[in-house]
Amino acid sequence: MKAASLPEIKKELQRKSPRELLELCLVLARFKLENKELLTYSLFEKDYEDGYRENIKSYITDQMLAVETMNVYYAKKSVRKILRQLKKFIRYSKNKETEAVVLMHFCEELAAHSINYKRSRVLVNMFEKQREMAKKAIDKLHEDLQYDYLQVWESLK
């Protein structure tokens, strides 16, 4: 089955009544966890971006504590899993400040973690890539915010 294009879906959604739209949202939420997470963000957390950032930061901290420290292979897998989740959370928000804060916190946690990420080339590359992505997000922010976040970013070296 081929999916309809976004403009076609938009036109069809405009024809639906509010009750039908509610039912469609509930059906979407029932079938996929990602849809439910996006709806949760849109309904409850979109207006409280600071709280959303803090939730993500605490998630990162909790997950990094659970990372295997004895075996670098398992550490890489765990860190990749955390990063996949973060990318999803950033995608929900679409806010560059949130992206910068989350990525810098991820880098801080990785650097402060008991695993020596410098032993693994993959983890070093992952750290550097996220640091670069945080810099790109910072560059798109307002000048005052850029100055504040660039100081934190510089400390990540």
C-alpha contacts under 8 A as a table, 3 or more apart, distances in Angstrom:
res1	aa1	res2	aa2	distance
4	A	8	E	6.23
4	A	9	I	6.45
5	S	8	E	5.32
5	S	9	I	6.31
6	L	9	I	5.06
6	L	10	K	6.08
7	P	10	K	4.97
7	P	11	K	6.21
8	E	11	K	5.24
8	E	12	E	6.25
9	I	12	E	5.13
9	I	13	L	6.07
10	K	13	L	5.12
10	K	14	Q	6.29
11	K	14	Q	5.22
11	K	15	R	6.73
12	E	15	R	5.30
12	E	16	K	6.79
13	L	16	K	5.24
13	L	21	L	7.29
16	K	20	E	5.92
16	K	21	L	6.32
17	S	20	E	5.22
17	S	21	L	6.27
18	P	21	L	5.01
18	P	22	L	6.19
19	R	22	L	5.11
19	R	23	E	6.38
20	E	23	E	5.09
20	E	24	L	6.22
21	L	24	L	5.03
21	L	25	C	6.23
22	L	25	C	5.19
22	L	26	L	6.29
23	E	26	L	5.12
23	E	27	V	6.20
24	L	27	V	5.10
24	L	28	L	6.22
25	C	28	L	5.10
25	C	29	A	6.16
26	L	29	A	5.03
26	L	30	R	6.15
27	V	30	R	5.13
27	V	31	F	6.57
28	L	31	F	5.57
28	L	32	K	6.76
28	L	35	N	6.26
28	L	36	K	7.51
29	A	32	K	6.00
29	A	33	L	6.96
29	A	35	N	5.25
29	A	36	K	4.48
29	A	39	L	7.43
30	R	33	L	7.64
30	R	36	K	7.27
31	F	35	N	7.77
32	K	35	N	5.39
32	K	36	K	6.57
33	L	36	K	5.04
33	L	37	E	6.15
34	E	37	E	5.03
34	E	38	L	6.17
35	N	38	L	5.12
35	N	39	L	6.17
36	K	39	L	5.10
36	K	40	T	6.08
37	E	40	T	5.00
37	E	41	Y	6.23
38	L	41	Y	5.12
38	L	42	S	6.10
38	L	92	Y	6.08
39	L	42	S	4.99
39	L	43	L	5.93
40	T	43	L	5.30
40	T	44	F	5.72
40	T	45	E	7.07
41	Y	44	F	5.54
41	Y	45	E	4.75
41	Y	46	K	5.70
41	Y	92	Y	7.04
41	Y	93	S	7.78
42	S	45	E	6.24
42	S	46	K	5.24
43	L	46	K	6.69
44	F	47	D	7.18
44	F	48	Y	7.86
45	E	48	Y	5.14
45	E	49	E	6.39
45	E	51	G	7.51
45	E	52	Y	6.05
46	K	49	E	5.81
46	K	52	Y	7.81
46	K	93	S	7.30
48	Y	51	G	5.49
48	Y	52	Y	6.35
49	E	52	Y	4.90
49	E	53	R	6.18
49	E	98	T	7.64
50	D	53	R	5.12
50	D	54	E	6.30
51	G	54	E	5.03
51	G	55	N	6.17
52	Y	55	N	5.10
52	Y	56	I	6.31
53	R	56	I	5.13
53	R	57	K	6.13
53	R	98	T	6.22
53	R	101	V	7.44
53	R	102	V	6.88
54	E	57	K	4.99
54	E	58	S	6.15
55	N	58	S	5.21
55	N	59	Y	6.14
56	I	59	Y	4.89
56	I	60	I	6.20
56	I	86	L	7.62
56	I	89	F	7.74
56	I	102	V	7.04
57	K	60	I	5.07
57	K	61	T	6.27
57	K	102	V	6.46
57	K	105	H	6.61
57	K	106	F	7.82
58	S	61	T	5.03
58	S	62	D	6.10
59	Y	62	D	5.17
59	Y	63	Q	6.06
60	I	63	Q	5.19
60	I	64	M	5.99
60	I	82	I	7.13
60	I	105	H	7.85
60	I	106	F	6.56
60	I	109	E	7.63
61	T	64	M	5.23
61	T	65	L	6.39
61	T	109	E	6.73
62	D	65	L	5.32
62	D	66	A	6.80
63	Q	66	A	5.19
63	Q	67	V	6.69
63	Q	82	I	6.96
64	M	67	V	5.20
64	M	79	V	7.56
64	M	82	I	8.00
64	M	109	E	7.05
64	M	110	L	7.49
64	M	113	H	7.24
65	L	113	H	7.84
67	V	74	Y	7.81
67	V	75	A	5.74
67	V	78	S	5.86
67	V	79	V	7.24
68	E	71	N	6.41
68	E	72	V	7.68
68	E	74	Y	6.03
68	E	75	A	5.11
68	E	78	S	7.50
69	T	72	V	6.85
69	T	75	A	6.29
69	T	114	S	6.79
69	T	115	I	5.20
70	M	115	I	7.77
71	N	74	Y	5.62
71	N	75	A	6.32
72	V	75	A	4.83
72	V	76	K	6.10
72	V	115	I	7.84
72	V	120	S	7.15
73	Y	76	K	5.28
73	Y	77	K	6.49
74	Y	77	K	5.04
74	Y	78	S	6.15
75	A	78	S	5.13
75	A	79	V	6.09
75	A	115	I	7.81
76	K	79	V	5.16
76	K	80	R	6.08
76	K	122	V	7.51
76	K	123	L	6.54
77	K	80	R	5.18
77	K	81	K	6.24
78	S	81	K	5.08
78	S	82	I	6.31
79	V	82	I	5.08
79	V	83	L	6.14
80	R	83	L	4.98
80	R	84	R	6.15
81	K	84	R	5.14
81	K	85	Q	6.48
82	I	85	Q	5.25
82	I	86	L	6.29
83	L	86	L	4.96
83	L	87	K	6.16
84	R	87	K	5.22
84	R	88	K	6.41
85	Q	88	K	5.10
85	Q	89	F	6.32
86	L	89	F	5.02
86	L	90	I	6.10
86	L	102	V	7.55
87	K	90	I	5.04
87	K	91	R	6.03
88	K	91	R	5.02
88	K	92	Y	6.36
89	F	92	Y	5.20
89	F	93	S	6.54
90	I	93	S	5.20
90	I	94	K	6.12
90	I	95	N	7.38
90	I	98	T	6.96
90	I	99	E	5.65
90	I	102	V	7.95
91	R	94	K	5.41
93	S	98	T	7.28
94	K	98	T	7.94
94	K	99	E	7.76
95	N	98	T	5.32
95	N	99	E	6.31
96	K	99	E	4.90
96	K	100	A	6.12
96	K	137	A	5.27
96	K	138	I	7.16
96	K	140	K	6.99
96	K	141	L	6.84
97	E	100	A	5.13
97	E	101	V	6.13
97	E	137	A	6.94
97	E	138	I	7.00
97	E	141	L	6.76
98	T	101	V	5.18
98	T	102	V	5.98
99	E	102	V	5.31
99	E	103	L	6.04
99	E	134	A	6.85
99	E	137	A	6.54
100	A	103	L	5.34
100	A	104	M	6.03
100	A	133	M	7.74
100	A	134	A	4.59
100	A	135	K	7.24
100	A	137	A	5.43
100	A	138	I	5.94
100	A	149	Y	7.96
101	V	104	M	5.30
101	V	105	H	6.09
101	V	134	A	7.66
102	V	105	H	5.13
102	V	106	F	6.14
103	L	106	F	4.98
103	L	107	C	6.26
103	L	130	Q	6.09
103	L	131	R	6.98
103	L	133	M	7.58
103	L	134	A	5.66
104	M	107	C	5.05
104	M	108	E	6.12
104	M	130	Q	7.71
104	M	131	R	6.69
104	M	134	A	6.28
104	M	152	V	7.82
104	M	153	W	6.76
104	M	156	L	7.81
105	H	108	E	4.95
105	H	109	E	6.09
106	F	109	E	5.18
106	F	110	L	6.12
107	C	110	L	5.06
107	C	111	A	6.05
107	C	127	F	6.06
107	C	130	Q	7.07
107	C	131	R	6.79
107	C	156	L	7.11
108	E	111	A	5.17
108	E	112	A	6.06
108	E	156	L	6.66
109	E	112	A	5.07
109	E	113	H	5.83
110	L	113	H	5.17
110	L	117	Y	7.31
110	L	127	F	7.55
111	A	116	N	7.98
111	A	117	Y	7.20
113	H	116	N	7.43
116	N	119	R	5.80
116	N	120	S	7.95
117	Y	120	S	5.73
117	Y	123	L	5.47
117	Y	124	V	6.13
118	K	121	R	6.77
118	K	123	L	6.93
118	K	124	V	5.62
119	R	124	V	8.00
120	S	123	L	5.35
120	S	124	V	6.31
121	R	124	V	5.04
121	R	125	N	6.09
122	V	125	N	5.14
122	V	126	M	6.09
123	L	126	M	4.89
123	L	127	F	6.06
124	V	127	F	5.09
124	V	128	E	6.18
125	N	128	E	5.10
125	N	129	K	5.98
126	M	129	K	5.17
126	M	130	Q	6.22
127	F	130	Q	5.38
127	F	131	R	6.15
128	E	131	R	4.97
128	E	132	E	6.16
129	K	132	E	5.10
129	K	133	M	6.20
130	Q	133	M	4.95
130	Q	134	A	6.10
131	R	134	A	5.10
131	R	135	K	6.32
131	R	153	W	7.58
131	R	156	L	7.82
132	E	135	K	5.01
132	E	136	K	6.34
133	M	136	K	5.08
133	M	137	A	6.29
134	A	137	A	5.08
134	A	138	I	6.11
134	A	153	W	7.82
135	K	138	I	4.97
135	K	139	D	6.17
135	K	150	L	7.73
135	K	153	W	7.27
136	K	139	D	5.14
136	K	140	K	6.74
137	A	140	K	5.39
137	A	141	L	6.91
138	I	141	L	5.33
138	I	145	L	7.86
138	I	146	Q	5.63
138	I	149	Y	6.77
138	I	150	L	7.25
139	D	146	Q	6.57
141	L	145	L	6.32
141	L	146	Q	5.90
142	H	145	L	5.41
142	H	146	Q	6.05
143	E	146	Q	4.89
143	E	147	Y	6.36
144	D	147	Y	5.43
144	D	148	D	6.72
145	L	148	D	5.20
145	L	149	Y	6.11
146	Q	149	Y	5.24
146	Q	150	L	5.76
147	Y	150	L	5.21
147	Y	151	Q	6.52
148	D	151	Q	5.58
148	D	152	V	6.97
149	Y	152	V	5.16
149	Y	153	W	6.05
150	L	153	W	4.76
150	L	154	E	5.95
151	Q	154	E	5.21
151	Q	155	S	6.53
152	V	155	S	5.23
152	V	156	L	6.88
153	W	156	L	5.39
153	W	157	K	7.84
154	E	157	K	6.16
